[in-house]
Amino acid sequence: MLENRVEHQEKIILTGELNSEEQRQKTRTLLEEKWDSGIESLKIDFSGVTAIDFDSLTDLLMIRNRFLHAETEVELINIPERINRIMRIFQVPVSEKHGNQYL
């Protein structure tokens, strides 16, 4: 069975403090809307993030994995060093496109 997926690229710029249930829900909703739109490529830009807690980062990565399992290209960009360190510990790939290069 073939899916009708719109071929386009989206970019999401995360901003502010992502360290509360309310912010997690807003981010989750935004990413789920992108998922429902059938995008083929997504860039998640961390440049505006001033704080993030472990639960929010975990949520983001779980949703990212859902995109990847559906063969949607996802790239994490402009990751602040404090987030980068956490992601390195857990060996989170930056991009499937670049051969699972780790941060």
FENURKA-V420440 format. One record per residue. N is the residue number from 1. OMEGA is omega in degrees with one decimal (none if undefined). Layout:
n=(N,N)
omega=(OMEGA,OMEGA)
//
This chain:
n=(1,2,3,4,5,6,7,8,9,10,11,12,13,14,15,16,17,18,19,20,21,22,23,24,25,26,27,28,29,30,31,32,33,34,35,36,37,38,39,40,41,42,43,44,45,46,47,48,49,50,51,52,53,54,55,56,57,58,59,60,61,62,63,64,65,66,67,68,69,70,71,72,73,74,75,76,77,78,79,80,81,82,83,84,85,86,87,88,89,90,91,92,93,94,95,96,97,98,99,100,101,102,103)
omega=(179.2,176.5,171.2,179.3,178.0,-179.0,174.9,-178.2,178.7,174.9,177.2,176.5,178.4,-178.2,172.7,-177.3,178.3,-175.2,176.5,179.0,179.3,179.8,177.1,-178.7,178.4,180.0,178.9,179.8,178.8,180.0,177.8,174.7,177.2,178.1,-178.4,-178.8,176.0,-178.9,177.5,-175.0,-177.9,172.2,176.7,-174.5,-177.9,-170.3,-178.0,-177.3,179.0,177.3,176.6,176.5,-175.2,179.8,179.6,178.6,177.9,177.0,179.8,-177.2,177.0,177.7,176.8,179.4,177.0,176.4,-177.1,178.9,177.3,178.8,172.3,179.6,179.4,178.9,176.7,-176.4,177.2,-176.8,178.0,-175.4,-177.7,176.5,179.4,-179.6,179.5,-177.6,176.8,179.2,-178.3,178.5,178.3,178.3,176.7,-173.8,173.0,-177.7,-176.0,175.2,179.0,177.2,179.0,-179.2,none)
//
